[in-house]
Amino acid sequence: MRRLVPLDAAGGPAFVAGLRSSWADGDAVLPVDPRLPGPARRALLDAMELDRAIEPEDALVVATSGTTGEPKGVVLTHAAVAASAEATSRRLGVDPESDRWLSCLPLAHVGGLSVVLRALHTSTPLTFDVDDGAATLVSLVATQLQRMDAGRFRTVVLGGSAPPAELPDNCVVTYGMTETGSGVVYEGLPLDGVEVRAVDGELELRGPMLLRAYRDGSSPLDADGWLATGDAGSVADDGTVSVLGRIGDVVVTGGEKVWPEAVEPVLATVAGVAEVGVAGRPDPEWGQRVVAWVVPADPASPPALD
């Protein structure tokens, strides 16, 4: 019987070897974050039902909590993995003869795992050494971008959250989720083979890299293969996709909709602001009011946001 094999290894050759070995045996792999404490690891393994059989085409089960906090296992097939690797590599113009991927994101999350999958599928060199000066491609989240010299890479793929207001010219902003096998919209344009539409203000996606199902057997796809993302947005006549934010995050104040993703970058430019988050709080007059939580760069001298 084909099995779901937990792979509990930090980023490095051991992870790649374990992945290849499991696939050679016909098994699927569940990447496990080695930083998880014992109780959390046991809860994850229980939720992913290791005793449940896998389908012959299954390659990966990637754990995600989405916005509910309840762990789900996103089942990605070998065909979906290949489709994602090919489409992303083609959009980035990856050349295995001259490029090298740097993997520096956790491999238990699709953003980090997809780097390894792209490198393996396209036979592009891969390094896990952040000091490897030969790396030309890297996938980062916004926090890392602020701590690394982006100029050392040909291309920086940025995902995971809203990007900073100012970005280096070599940054490519992506949109996607675990259910899509990594980013499927690059700089507002869908990858080849990816369809995006807005239905009642909610973005829906369809493409060959989407999940087969969740580990419990349920599926978020409708009968035609469309995935409702839970994100609000729009698609322009030229196909450009705009993402406003999670539908549940919108603040309705005085009948007006305010998106935290639009307010946060503005507040982040205020002198003395290190980090900022925006959300709604109940208000007897406005229904909700927009509230910002700010981490000052200097706690002894918090910034004025009036």
Salt bridges, closest charged atoms under 4 A:
ASP8 OD2 - ARG41 NE 2.85
ASP27 OD2 - ARG3 NH2 3.31
ASP33 OD2 - ARG35 NH2 2.66
GLU49 OE1 - ARG52 NH2 3.37
ASP58 OD1 - ARG212 NE 2.83
GLU86 OE2 - HIS121 NE2 2.91
ASP99 OD2 - ARG154 NH2 3.00
ASP132 OD2 - ARG100 NH1 3.76
ASP192 OD2 - ARG90 NE 3.16
ASP192 OD1 - ARG91 NH2 3.91
GLU195 OE2 - ARG206 NE 2.94
GLU204 OE1 - ARG197 NH2 2.89
ASP222 OD2 - ARG197 NH2 3.89
ASP231 OD1 - ARG246 NH1 3.07
ASP283 OD2 - ARG289 NE 3.85
